[in-house]
């Protein structure tokens, strides 16, 4: 059987075994194009010189005439010519030998090993685990803010040695009562009292307390942020317990006695 490359139009010999292997996919040995050999089968290979191989009718007739005229010597020469004559089967075999054999695709493409993709997958999985560990280490506080992630991050920090900050939701801390009055001992000083309560379902760190003093025109005369250790009236516990009131006491300076108003805002310390 013969097949023809669709790219370079070269004719090749092909065997049934080659057609059965890899669903008939073969590679051209001339231009390296890959094609399906069974879709390009030829019944007879291209033979540009086929007409010149077989003797013409006029040549055969002239040989016969020569036999009749010349006799014995010519008969021996004619017999040598007949022996030298190439039969059609011999000519086809010679032409077949000149036709290149198609290159099997399996001989070019090595079979893929199972271990190579396995090790590549294992390496990619290791890199993903390393990347996830780095994200947990550097962003553990941000991830721990989500209640669903906090147990995972807490377990990770126990093994990785990172310190997890307490949960914080300042919006759930309320100012129950505030009051301002002149300081009992010092002139141009004010004393501010406030009560805090944590409405969250978890204990959280004490917030910072930002105090702003305003004038009669509404302008800010002074502003300062106080840490929990500066405003708590009693020694602070480790965290602000849910639904437990904490009392804040602050002494602030009244600039030139012009402050007539104040504002308290809870911020992250």
Secondary structure, 3 states (H helix, E strand, C coil): CEEECCCCCCEEECCHHHHHHHHHEEECCCCCCEEEHHHHEECCCCCCCHHHHCCCHHHHHHHHHHHHHHCHHHHHHHHHHHHHCCCHHHHHHHHHHHCCECEEHHHHCCCCCHHHHHHHHHHHHHHHHHHHHHHHHHCHHHHHCCHHHHHHHHHHHHHHCCCCCCCCCHHHEEEEEEEEEECCCCCCEEEEEEEEEECCCCCECCCEEEEEEECCCCCEEEEEEECHHHHECCCCCCCECECCEEEEEEEEECHHHCCCEEEEEEECC
